[in-house]
């Protein structure tokens, strides 16, 4: 099934230890690789929806760079 045309944002992470969650350390800093659509970055936390969002009108392939 396809998603309806709309505005979306995606977050992704690499679950290195297969525990089905993003592991975080001191102060909630991620210990596994993570990324967002548009390769958006936040200054002190996740990026805003606006910076990570995109308009989906048809099937599309996105590449998200994961980093620590």
Residue pairs with C-beta under 8 A, 6 or more apart in sequence:
2 59
3 56
5 55
5 56
5 57
5 58
6 55
6 56
7 53
7 54
7 55
7 56
8 37
8 53
8 54
8 56
9 36
9 37
9 40
9 49
9 52
9 53
9 54
10 36
10 37
10 52
10 62
10 64
11 34
11 35
11 36
11 37
11 46
11 52
12 34
12 35
12 36
12 64
12 66
13 22
13 30
13 32
13 33
13 34
13 35
13 66
14 32
14 33
14 34
14 66
15 21
15 22
15 32
16 23
16 32
16 33
17 23
17 32
22 30
22 32
22 34
23 30
23 31
23 32
24 30
24 31
25 31
30 68
31 68
32 68
33 66
33 67
33 68
34 66
34 67
34 68
35 64
35 65
35 66
35 67
36 46
36 47
36 52
36 64
37 52
37 53
37 54
37 62
37 64
38 51
38 52
38 53
38 54
39 64
39 65
40 47
40 48
40 51
40 52
41 47
42 48
46 52
54 62
